Amino acid sequence: MIRFSPLLNLKEFGGWSTVSPPRSFNREGYGSEVWTQGGAEGISLVCSWLSVAAGKSINVLIPGYFCGQSLRFLRTLNVNLIFYPLTDELLPDYQEIGDRLGSVKIDLFVHVHYFGNTKGAVQSANFASSIGAKLLEDAAHVLSPRIVDWVGDFVLFAPHKHFVMPKVGLVFIKD
């Protein structure tokens, strides 16, 4: 018999809503979560928060290999997108990024777990910390939040990419 868990607060599904985390994601250090209407909206929401908190436009370091459709909301915000190169393993090329950045202050570093591959996040967390940026782990293609010890300040999931359900995103926020 198939059993379903109530993962969505459907009453508030029309916009941003906060709900208790699914029982499958009991990670120490992540105390808040926000359901969104998709992954693109989740990234945009994080950027909006950071921009409002900083009181200025923010610089977001994002992979050069990134879905253009997912950037549509970011392009309407007070955000400067700076694209970074990847290695052949689809991991950030930290040396090249450092060489290109110069003195540019980065507010948010986006690490994408391409095709559900969860490697490289610790190195990205260390890199983000070294440049004074927050880390967003884009885990939209990761099937389950249970399989990895997440390190990002924000972790984004998009369950609708794996399950038949309405388009939805989930952002976990580190305390």
C-alpha positions as CSV (number, residue, x, y, z in Angstrom):
1,M,0.0,0.0,0.0
2,I,1.3,3.5,-0.9
3,R,1.3,6.0,1.9
4,F,1.5,9.7,1.3
5,S,3.0,12.3,3.7
6,P,1.5,15.8,3.9
7,L,4.5,17.6,2.5
8,L,2.7,20.7,1.3
9,N,0.6,23.3,3.1
10,L,-1.9,23.5,0.2
11,K,-4.0,26.1,1.9
12,E,-1.2,28.6,1.5
13,F,0.2,27.2,-1.8
14,G,-0.9,30.3,-3.8
15,G,2.3,32.2,-2.7
16,W,5.2,32.0,-0.3
17,S,4.5,30.1,2.9
18,T,6.4,28.8,5.8
19,V,5.7,25.3,7.1
20,S,7.3,22.8,9.4
21,P,10.1,20.8,7.7
22,P,9.3,17.4,6.4
23,R,10.3,14.7,8.9
24,S,12.8,13.4,6.4
25,F,15.0,16.6,6.8
26,N,16.0,16.8,10.4
27,R,19.3,18.4,9.8
28,E,20.9,20.2,12.7
29,G,21.4,23.9,12.0
30,Y,18.5,24.3,9.6
31,G,15.7,25.9,11.5
32,S,13.6,27.6,8.8
33,E,12.2,26.6,5.5
34,V,10.0,28.3,2.9
35,W,7.9,26.6,0.2
36,T,7.9,28.5,-3.1
37,Q,6.3,28.0,-6.5
38,G,9.4,26.5,-8.0
39,G,13.2,26.5,-7.8
40,A,13.6,29.7,-9.8
41,E,11.4,31.5,-7.3
42,G,13.3,30.0,-4.4
43,I,16.6,31.4,-5.7
44,S,15.0,34.8,-6.3
45,L,13.6,34.9,-2.9
46,V,17.0,34.2,-1.3
47,C,18.5,37.0,-3.5
48,S,15.7,39.4,-2.5
49,W,16.3,38.7,1.2
50,L,20.0,39.3,0.9
51,S,19.5,42.5,-1.2
52,V,17.0,43.9,1.3
53,A,19.3,43.0,4.2
54,A,22.3,44.7,2.5
55,G,20.2,47.7,1.4
56,K,21.9,47.5,-2.0
57,S,22.3,45.5,-5.2
58,I,24.0,42.2,-4.5
59,N,26.6,40.2,-6.6
60,V,25.6,36.6,-7.2
61,L,28.3,34.1,-8.5
62,I,26.4,31.5,-10.5
63,P,27.7,28.7,-12.8
64,G,28.0,29.5,-16.5
65,Y,26.1,26.3,-17.2
66,F,22.7,27.3,-15.7
67,C,19.1,27.1,-17.0
68,G,18.2,30.4,-18.6
69,Q,14.6,29.9,-17.6
70,S,15.6,29.7,-14.0
71,L,17.2,33.1,-14.2
72,R,14.1,34.9,-15.4
73,F,13.1,36.1,-11.9
74,L,16.7,37.0,-10.9
75,R,17.0,39.3,-14.0
76,T,14.1,41.4,-12.6
77,L,15.8,42.0,-9.2
78,N,18.5,44.3,-7.8
79,V,21.1,41.5,-8.5
80,N,24.3,41.5,-10.6
81,L,24.8,38.0,-12.0
82,I,28.4,37.0,-12.4
83,F,28.9,33.7,-14.2
84,Y,31.7,31.4,-13.3
85,P,33.5,28.5,-15.1
86,L,33.1,24.8,-14.3
87,T,35.6,21.9,-14.5
88,D,35.0,18.9,-16.7
89,E,33.3,17.3,-13.6
90,L,30.8,20.1,-13.5
91,L,32.3,21.6,-10.3
92,P,33.3,25.2,-9.8
93,D,36.8,26.0,-11.1
94,Y,37.9,27.8,-7.9
95,Q,41.3,28.9,-9.3
96,E,39.8,30.5,-12.4
97,I,37.0,32.1,-10.4
98,G,39.5,33.6,-8.0
99,D,41.6,34.9,-10.9
100,R,38.6,36.5,-12.5
101,L,37.0,38.1,-9.4
102,G,39.8,40.4,-8.5
103,S,38.4,42.8,-5.8
104,V,34.7,42.2,-6.7
105,K,32.7,41.5,-3.5
106,I,30.4,38.5,-3.8
107,D,27.3,38.2,-1.7
108,L,26.0,34.8,-2.8
109,F,27.8,31.8,-4.3
110,V,25.5,29.3,-6.0
111,H,26.8,25.7,-6.1
112,V,24.7,23.4,-8.3
113,H,24.4,19.7,-7.7
114,Y,24.1,18.8,-11.4
115,F,22.1,15.7,-12.2
116,G,21.8,14.9,-8.5
117,N,25.6,14.6,-8.0
118,T,26.2,16.0,-4.5
119,K,30.0,16.2,-4.5
120,G,32.0,19.4,-4.1
121,A,29.7,21.3,-1.6
122,V,32.3,21.4,1.2
123,Q,34.9,23.0,-1.1
124,S,32.2,25.5,-2.2
125,A,31.4,26.2,1.4
126,N,35.1,26.9,2.1
127,F,35.4,29.0,-1.0
128,A,32.3,31.0,-0.2
129,S,33.5,31.6,3.4
130,S,36.9,32.7,2.1
131,I,35.3,35.4,-0.1
132,G,32.8,36.5,2.5
133,A,29.8,35.1,0.6
134,K,26.7,33.1,1.6
135,L,26.4,29.6,-0.1
136,L,23.2,28.5,-1.8
137,E,23.2,24.8,-2.7
138,D,21.0,24.2,-5.7
139,A,19.8,20.7,-5.1
140,A,16.9,20.8,-7.5
141,H,18.0,17.6,-9.1
142,V,18.7,15.8,-5.9
143,L,16.0,13.2,-5.2
144,S,16.1,13.2,-1.4
145,P,17.3,15.7,1.2
146,R,18.3,12.8,3.4
147,I,21.2,11.5,1.4
148,V,23.7,14.3,2.2
149,D,24.9,16.4,5.1
150,W,24.2,19.8,3.6
151,V,26.6,22.7,4.2
152,G,25.0,25.7,2.5
153,D,23.5,28.7,4.2
154,F,20.5,27.9,1.9
155,V,19.6,24.6,0.3
156,L,17.1,24.6,-2.5
157,F,15.0,21.5,-3.6
158,A,12.5,21.2,-6.4
159,P,10.4,18.0,-5.7
160,H,8.2,18.6,-8.8
161,K,11.2,17.6,-10.9
162,H,11.0,14.1,-9.5
163,F,7.3,13.5,-8.6
164,V,4.0,14.1,-10.2
165,M,2.9,17.2,-8.2
166,P,2.4,20.9,-8.7
167,K,5.5,23.0,-9.5
168,V,7.0,23.6,-6.1
169,G,10.3,24.6,-4.5
170,L,11.6,24.3,-1.0
171,V,14.4,26.4,0.6
172,F,16.0,25.3,3.8
173,I,17.7,28.2,5.7
174,K,20.6,27.7,8.1
175,D,20.2,29.3,11.5
